[in-house]
Amino acid sequence: MLVRALQLKNHIQVYVNSCRAKRDHKGKIADEAIQKHAQLIEDDWITLQQLCDALEPFNEATNFLQSNNRGAKYGFLWECLPAIEWLLTTLETLKENRGIEDRIGLSANNAWNKMKKYYEITDLSPYYVAAIVLNPAHKWRYFDRHWKSNTHWIPEAKKKMQELWNTYKIRHEQAVEEEQLLPSNSSSISPKLSPKKGSFKSFLACGQAAGNEFEVADEYKAYCQLPALKSTPQNLIFWWREQEPSFPLLATLAYTILAIPAMSAECERLNGLNASEIDISSSLASSPPSSSSSSSSSSSSIKKPK
């Protein structure tokens, strides 16, 4: 509404002036209320422009996080934390601007305090950080760049990410062990006394080194050591699907986290990301705990923006 009003400023002024000049057949002003109150002086238009400029970042962030927005990445959770940090920076600049109306500066300060509260809430869940780390264009490079003034946050964030990964691995291993204990559906066959063809080669292969035998097989560490991509893939689901041969378990964790929408009330999200585009393997059953409540916390003690 503000944008349209500013675009039609001249037309609105003409209409207001015509209403103020309107008189009845006796020459009396038709509506005294219009004469007294229905007018916009130049200072009012300046205030409206400042208000419109102050609200534009919120409009941009909201549109970007929508799943059906052409410029967005389907409203994934990894976009949430950067959006909040960008809005905090924008509001901090706005509230320190001495050239704006005092009431707009006060509103900017109140908005910053409210945004800071929700920013701190994200510390109670590792999924906001994990979502960015599992974006191959960001990884930990995002935090190295944007948390320069608060580098002490990074070790704690890495610790929480490692705990999340360790928990996920343990649950996956437990799920695999339980699956192996299940009875086989195939009919039992009496073992043959004679060895199968090729058994000797298998016997010899057991004594050979597997190449990475003495290395710690950790998909998360291997992923972090790879160079970050220059830009975010258009579809992160497709990208992780291509990485499954190298990072099978980490890919399922990525699917789990990327399934969390940036907006809890984004009802069009499934229209933006067609269900047929996601082919998540059955190993999602070993997803990390409490992923559905990752954004339901209400306080924090780590992030304290200035």
Buried (B, 14 or more C-beta within 10 A) or exposed (E): EEEEBBEEEEEBBEEBEEBBEEEEEEEEBEBEEBBEEEEBEEEEBEBBBBBBEBBEBBEBBEEBBBBBBEEBBBBBBBBBBBBBBBBBBBBBEBBEEEEBBEEBBEBBBEBBEEBBEBBBBBBBBBBBBBBBBBBBBBBBEBBEEBBEEBEEBBEEBBEBBEEBBEEBBEBBEEBEEEEEEEEEEEEEEEEEEEEEEEEEEEEEEEEEEEEEEEEEEBBBEBBBEEEBEEEBBEBBBEBBBEBBEEBEBBBBBBBBBBBBBBBEEBEEBEEBBEEEEBEBEEBEEBBBEEBEEBBEEEEBEBBEBE
